C-alpha cells in the first residue's frame, strides 16, 4: 500500500519488530493488530513494546 505519510510515520514509529512490513504504514498496522484483538507498538512505552505482547490485557496491566 502506498502511504503518503510513511516517511513521517517511520520517524515516530516505535515498533522494534525486525522486518515488520507495516512499519510506518499506520492504517495497515492498526488493521492488522485490531484483527488480532491487539494494540500496535505506539500504544506502549519502550519497555512494554520490547515484550512484543500487544494484547489489550497487557496494555491495561502496564497502565496500573
C-alpha angles and dihedrals in degrees: 000000000000113000118191091202099045095112092049092042092050090061092055099036111109096188108130097183105129114245096003105174091206097055107137094004098103098179091057092043093052093047092048095050094040090056088057093045090248138122124237123250093262090073091062134071118239094272094047093046091052091063091063086218100134096171120134088232091057091048092053093044091052092050094058 
